[in-house]
Amino acid sequence: MLVRVAKQDVRLGMYVHAIEGSWMDHPFWRSRFLLSDQAQLDQVFASNVDYLVIDATRGLDPTQFSPDPEQGAKAQDRPPLSARERITELRKATNTIKRSKVAVMGLFEDARLGKAVQTDSMGPIVEEISQSVSRDPAIILNIAKLKTKDEYTYLHSVAVCALMINLARTMGLDEALTQEIGMAGLLHDVGKMAIPETILKKPARLDEDEMETVRNHPQRGHDILSASSGVSETALDVCLHHHEKMDGTGYPKRLPGKSLSLFARMSSVCDVYDAVTSQRPYNTPWSASHALQLMQGWEGHFDPEIVDAFIESLGILPVGTLIRVNDDRLAIVTGESPSDFTLPRARIFYSPDRGHDEPLLDIEVSRNRGGWSVAGIEDPSDWGFPDWKRTSRTIITRKSH
């Protein structure tokens, strides 16, 4: 459904289908795109256009959500917690994870036994996860990453719930809608209860018949949720479409990106990120920064604008990012701290004074005063690095001193 909207009523999360007027009246080189960050929204407000056409099937529906561009708290707007507050929050988040795991196990067991899913009982769990995310998302997500192979199915749902909430807030979505999106994340994998445990926990690559069983889990989950009361359309949509891809090669419907809702595209990013960074029966987890680096390069898999918003929501710098550290030297991100994925490891390689003659130095960013910190993210072209991918690989593979 296409809706004509006055520019002052446009908000984050809407998908722009067309911009009325001459291309000279607005700063965008594309006429169709997702409004995913405040800078884009500010450009809309400052432009000379009066109306935009919004595609309500690919983002927020202007007829259902009242405009409020100030809604949503971005990660960088949160005041940092003190050391004592972080310890307190760590305890709270640990207890939240434990309670969430028990609740999800009960819900999934009902689904396994063919009972209707009681989603009302999950509301307080989503609210508790939401509150933890609002205080410091890194804490609960760090804990959720520690799931064992046997816990994966349950805590993956908890992690995707937290990731979806954090992403929705970064994108400036309505808070009531954010809670609905969180519930969708919690329920998205309920169809896995229809998969035999011998397949779910198989420590080797699945054969084609087993893969076909796995590919059916979104439809099975959709059937389970459809037979339950109180399940939102958002949850049904995310459950059915979280394995679809932008190029139409996903499952179960092989839908192209233009047919996928904003929520389905968000869930795809959150689901894959947690999967590849978690210990599972058949793989070794990737680091967060390495996972984001690779996900950025998977052309046709994700909506790239949502990937950018997702990276912003986590505050993680992907491997290969060029940064300036607090003594003004340049460094390349090589990974992250094993205890906190929001703190990057980097390799200093360039000094404005000494140029490339700067000896390589591996550092770890710290929260402590006097330690290393990131002064800014730099554009490689501004520093004379036209082929940054090749340059970054060379720097990372060289031995440091």
C-alpha positions in Angstrom: 0.0 0.0 0.0 1.4 3.4 -1.0 0.6 6.4 1.2 1.2 10.1 0.4 2.7 11.8 3.4 3.6 15.4 4.2 7.3 15.6 4.9 6.7 16.8 8.5 4.9 13.6 9.2 7.6 11.3 7.9 9.4 9.2 10.6 12.2 6.7 11.0 11.2 3.2 9.9 9.2 4.3 6.9 10.1 3.2 3.4 10.3 6.0 0.9 8.8 4.8 -2.4 9.0 8.2 -4.2 9.8 11.8 -3.5 7.5 14.3 -5.1 9.1 17.2 -7.1 12.3 17.7 -8.9 15.5 15.8 -8.0 17.0 19.2 -7.4 14.7 19.7 -4.4 16.1 17.0 -2.3 19.6 15.6 -1.4 19.0 11.9 -2.1 20.5 10.1 -5.0 17.9 7.3 -4.7 14.2 7.8 -4.7 13.5 4.5 -2.9 15.1 3.7 0.5 14.5 2.9 4.1 14.6 5.9 6.5 16.9 4.2 9.0 18.8 7.0 10.7 18.2 10.5 12.1 20.6 12.1 9.6 18.4 11.0 6.7 15.3 12.3 8.5 16.9 15.6 9.1 17.7 15.9 5.4 14.0 15.2 4.6 12.9 18.0 6.9 15.4 20.4 5.5 14.6 19.7 1.9 12.3 21.7 -0.4 9.9 18.8 -1.1 6.5 18.9 0.4 5.3 15.3 0.1 6.7 11.8 -0.1 5.1 8.5 -1.1 5.6 5.8 1.6 5.4 2.1 0.9 3.5 0.8 4.0 4.3 -2.9 3.1 8.1 -2.3 3.4 8.2 -0.2 6.6 6.1 1.6 9.1 2.5 2.3 8.0 1.9 6.1 8.2 -1.8 5.4 8.8 -1.2 3.4 12.0 1.6 5.2 13.7 1.6 8.8 14.8 4.7 10.7 13.7 7.2 11.4 16.4 10.8 11.7 15.1 12.2 12.2 18.6 11.0 8.7 19.7 13.6 6.0 20.3 16.9 6.1 22.2 20.0 5.5 20.2 22.9 3.6 21.7 25.2 6.6 21.7 22.7 8.6 23.7 22.8 6.3 26.7 25.0 7.6 29.6 27.7 5.1 30.4 27.3 3.1 33.5 29.7 3.4 36.4 31.8 0.4 37.5 29.4 -0.2 40.4 26.3 0.1 38.2 27.8 -2.3 35.7 28.3 -4.9 38.4 24.7 -4.4 39.5 23.4 -4.6 36.0 25.5 -7.8 35.3 23.7 -9.5 38.2 20.3 -8.3 37.0 21.0 -9.4 33.4 22.2 -12.8 34.5 19.0 -13.4 36.4 17.0 -12.1 33.4 18.7 -14.7 31.2 17.9 -17.5 33.6 14.3 -16.6 33.9 13.9 -16.1 30.2 15.5 -19.5 29.5 13.0 -21.3 31.8 10.1 -19.4 30.3 11.1 -20.1 26.7 11.8 -23.8 27.5 8.2 -24.1 28.9 6.7 -22.3 25.8 8.7 -24.5 23.4 7.7 -27.7 25.3 4.0 -26.7 24.9 4.6 -26.3 21.2 6.4 -29.7 21.1 3.4 -31.3 22.7 1.0 -29.7 20.3 -0.5 -27.3 22.8 -1.5 -23.7 22.0 1.3 -21.3 22.8 0.5 -19.0 25.7 2.1 -15.8 24.6 0.5 -13.7 27.4 2.9 -15.3 29.9 5.9 -14.1 27.8 5.0 -10.4 28.0 6.8 -9.8 31.4 9.8 -11.6 30.0 10.0 -9.3 27.0 9.6 -6.3 29.3 12.4 -7.5 31.5 14.7 -8.1 28.5 13.7 -4.6 27.2 14.6 -2.9 30.5 18.0 -4.6 30.5 18.6 -3.5 26.9 17.7 0.0 27.8 20.2 0.2 30.6 23.1 -1.3 28.7 22.5 -3.7 25.8 26.1 -5.0 25.8 25.8 -6.6 29.2 22.8 -8.9 28.5 24.1 -9.6 25.0 27.5 -10.5 26.3 25.9 -13.0 28.7 23.6 -14.4 26.1 26.7 -15.2 23.9 27.9 -17.6 26.6 25.1 -20.1 25.8 26.2 -23.8 25.6 25.4 -26.1 22.7 22.4 -27.6 24.7 21.1 -24.1 25.5 21.3 -22.7 22.0 17.8 -23.2 20.8 16.3 -21.5 23.9 18.8 -18.7 24.5 19.0 -17.9 20.8 15.4 -16.8 21.1 16.2 -14.6 24.1 19.2 -13.1 22.3 17.2 -12.3 19.1 14.5 -10.7 21.3 17.2 -8.4 22.8 18.8 -7.7 19.5 15.5 -6.8 17.8 14.6 -4.4 20.7 18.0 -2.8 20.5 17.8 -2.4 16.7 14.3 -1.1 16.8 15.3 1.7 19.3 18.3 2.6 17.2 16.0 3.0 14.2 13.7 5.2 16.2 10.7 3.0 16.2 7.7 3.6 18.4 8.2 2.0 21.9 5.0 0.0 21.8 6.0 -1.4 18.4 9.4 -2.1 19.8 8.0 -4.3 22.4 5.9 -6.1 19.8 9.1 -6.6 17.7 10.8 -8.0 20.8 8.0 -10.5 21.3 8.4 -11.5 17.6 12.1 -12.1 18.2 11.3 -14.3 21.2 8.8 -16.4 19.2 10.6 -16.5 15.9 12.1 -20.0 16.2 9.1 -21.9 17.9 8.9 -24.0 14.7 12.2 -25.7 15.6 10.2 -27.8 18.1 8.9 -29.7 15.1 12.5 -30.7 14.2 13.8 -34.0 15.8 16.5 -33.4 18.4 18.8 -35.7 16.5 18.8 -33.1 13.7 18.9 -30.1 16.0 21.9 -31.3 17.9 23.7 -33.2 15.1 27.5 -32.4 15.5 28.1 -32.6 11.7 26.8 -31.1 8.5 23.2 -32.0 7.7 22.3 -34.0 4.7 19.8 -32.8 2.1 16.8 -34.5 3.7 17.7 -33.1 7.1 18.1 -29.7 5.6 14.7 -29.9 4.1 13.3 -30.7 7.5 15.0 -27.6 8.9 13.8 -25.4 6.1 10.2 -26.3 7.1 10.5 -24.9 10.6 9.4 -21.3 9.7 6.1 -22.7 8.2 5.7 -25.1 11.2 6.2 -22.2 13.6 3.7 -20.0 11.7 1.2 -22.8 11.9 1.7 -23.2 15.7 1.4 -19.4 16.3 -1.6 -19.1 14.0 -3.4 -21.7 16.2 -2.6 -19.7 19.4 -4.5 -16.7 20.7 -3.0 -13.2 21.1 -0.2 -13.6 18.6 0.5 -10.3 16.6 0.8 -10.1 12.9 4.3 -8.9 13.4 5.2 -12.2 15.2 3.6 -14.3 12.5 5.4 -12.4 9.8 8.8 -12.7 11.5 8.3 -16.4 12.3 7.5 -17.2 8.7 10.1 -14.9 6.9 13.2 -14.6 9.1 15.1 -16.9 6.8 14.2 -15.1 3.6 16.9 -13.1 1.7 16.9 -9.9 -0.3 17.8 -11.7 -3.5 15.0 -14.2 -3.2 17.1 -17.3 -2.5 15.9 -17.7 1.1 13.3 -20.0 2.5 10.5 -21.1 2.9 8.9 -18.9 0.2 11.9 -17.6 -1.7 10.5 -14.1 -1.5 12.5 -11.1 -2.9 13.4 -8.2 -0.7 10.6 -6.0 -2.1 8.1 -8.4 -0.7 9.6 -8.6 2.8 8.4 -6.3 5.6 10.7 -4.1 7.7 10.3 -6.5 10.6 11.3 -9.6 8.5 14.4 -7.8 7.2 15.3 -6.8 10.8 14.9 -10.4 12.1 17.0 -11.8 9.3 20.0 -9.7 10.5 19.5 -10.4 14.2 18.9 -14.1 13.7 22.0 -14.7 11.6 24.3 -12.5 13.8 23.4 -14.4 16.9 23.7 -17.7 15.1 27.2 -17.2 13.8 28.5 -15.7 17.0 27.2 -18.5 19.2 28.5 -22.0 20.1 26.4 -24.5 18.2 26.6 -28.3 17.8 28.2 -28.0 14.4 30.3 -24.8 14.4 32.8 -22.7 16.2 31.5 -19.2 16.9 32.8 -16.1 15.1 33.8 -13.0 17.0 31.2 -10.2 16.8 33.5 -7.9 14.8 34.5 -10.6 12.3 30.8 -11.6 11.9 29.8 -8.0 11.1 32.6 -7.7 8.6 31.5 -10.7 6.7 27.8 -9.9 7.0 28.5 -6.5 5.4 29.9 -8.4 2.4 27.1 -10.9 1.8 25.5 -9.2 -1.2 21.9 -10.1 -1.7 21.4 -11.6 1.8 20.5 -8.6 4.0 19.1 -5.1 3.6 22.3 -3.1 3.8 20.7 -0.2 5.5 19.4 -2.4 8.2 22.9 -4.0 8.6 24.3 -0.4 9.1 21.7 0.4 11.7 22.4 -3.0 13.4 26.1 -2.2 13.6 25.2 1.2 15.1 22.9 -0.4 17.6 25.6 -2.7 18.9 28.4 -0.1 19.0 30.7 -2.7 17.5 33.4 -1.9 15.0 33.7 -4.6 12.3 37.2 -6.0 11.5 38.9 -3.8 9.0 37.4 -0.5 10.2 39.8 2.4 10.1 39.9 4.4 13.3 41.8 7.2 14.9 42.9 6.6 18.4 43.3 9.1 21.2 46.9 10.0 20.4 45.8 10.8 16.7 47.5 7.8 15.1 45.5 5.6 12.8 44.7 2.0 13.6 42.7 -0.9 12.0 40.2 -2.9 14.0 41.4 -6.5 14.3 38.9 -8.0 16.7 37.3 -7.3 20.1 38.0 -7.9 23.7 37.1 -11.5 24.8 35.2 -10.1 27.8 33.3 -7.3 26.1 32.6 -7.3 22.4 32.0 -3.5 22.3 35.6 -2.9 23.1 37.8 -3.3 20.0 41.3 -4.6 19.6 43.2 -2.7 17.0 46.6 -2.4 15.3 48.2 1.1 15.1 50.0 1.4 11.8 50.2 5.1 10.7 51.3 8.3 12.3 50.5 11.8 10.8 54.1 12.6 11.6 55.9 9.4 10.5 53.5 8.1 7.9 53.7 4.4 7.2 57.1 4.2 9.0 55.1 3.9 12.2 55.9 0.5 13.9 52.9 -1.8 14.1 51.4 -1.8 17.6 48.6 -4.0 18.8 46.3 -2.3 21.4 43.0 -3.0 23.2 40.6 -0.2 23.8 39.7 0.2 27.5 37.0 1.9 29.6 39.7 3.1 32.0 41.0 6.6 32.0 44.4 6.8 30.6 43.9 3.8 28.4 43.4 3.5 24.7 40.2 4.9 23.2 38.7 5.5 19.8 38.8 9.2 18.9 36.9 8.7 15.6 36.0 6.4 12.7 37.9 7.5 9.6 37.2 7.4 5.8 40.1 5.5 4.2 39.9 7.7 1.1 40.5 10.8 3.2 43.9 9.3 4.1 44.9 8.2 0.6 43.9 4.6 0.8 41.9 4.0 -2.4 41.9 0.2 -2.1 41.2 -0.1 1.6 40.2 -3.8 1.5 43.6 -4.8 0.1 45.5 -2.4 2.3 43.6 -3.6 5.5 44.3 -7.3 4.7 48.0 -6.4 4.3 48.2 -4.6 7.6 46.3 -7.3 9.5 48.5 -10.2 8.1 51.8 -8.4 8.8 53.5 -9.2 12.1 53.4 -6.6 14.8 56.4 -5.5 16.9 
